[in-house]
Amino acid sequence: MVLYLSNIFSYLLGIDVSDKAIDIANTAKKNNNIQNIDFKNKSLNEVKTNFDLVLCTEVIEHIDDDKDFISSLSNRLNESGYLVISTPSDESFFYKKGFFTNFDKRVGHIRRYNINSLTKKLNNGGFRVVDYGETDGILRMILFSTDLEFIVRFIKGPLVPIFHFFDFLSKKIFGSCGIILLAQKK
């Protein structure tokens, strides 16, 4: 996500505890000739800089102590700074039926959230939720959580809007598989 923001912001810092994720990000940075991003192999608590905006995408569901993690996010934000946080949802019909149990174990998901539960945690952690939305229908989730992931390579050109349309419909029928919230530090 941070690569897409390089045209908007003068400087970006991406951090991850995974060496592999940092290597992939640096390769993408080089391949796209992007100069205004640094990627560091660090945890949030190792970063001593504060920011106006923190993006936390698909992270909190892996953290043992999410209350402490939210506090750390708040500590990394400047006064009235913003947090964008996305995570898998527990609202999907298929999740409630146990369809993603093995996937969650395989990728290290400790828990999932819904908009209300994450809003409450963020409010208790010093944030005010400004906006929220649901992301990803069951089609997208199936492609990224099963052996069908290879199909993603074939969804190109005119197939993209068709795929998005059917994924949007599946979200309306079966519930969202992901959520995203924009919160501001109180």
Buried (B, 14 or more C-beta within 10 A) or exposed (E): EBBEBBEEEEEBBBBBEEEEBBEEBBEBBEEEEBEEBEBEBBEBEEBEEEBEBBBBEBBBBBBEEBEEBBBBBBEBBEEEBBBBBBBBBBBBEBBEEEBBEEBBEEBEBEBBBBBEBBBEBBBEBBBEBEEBEBBBBBBBBBBBBEEEEEEEEEBEEEEEEEBBEBBBEBBEEBBBBBBBBBBBBE
